Amino acid sequence: MGRIYMMTRYDDMDHWETTRRPSPEPSDPEDRKIWADGYKAVRERTQMVLDKQVRILRPISSRMPTI
């Protein structure tokens, strides 16, 4: 069995947190179809995940020594 690694980057912690919980189902019928397809894809991806790790790094600019 092969492995696939997924690495992502987020603008900030709020952005990351919004991706951890599903958004409410929209009332517009056109948007509801798109939402349902996305929700199904996320569920399928979750079932394939064997392990996950989260690492939070400081921006490189905050790690650079001052001159």
Secondary structure, DSSP 8 states (H G I E B T S, - for coil): ----------SSHHHHHHTTS-----SSHHHHHHHHHHHHHHHHHHHH-----------HHHHS---
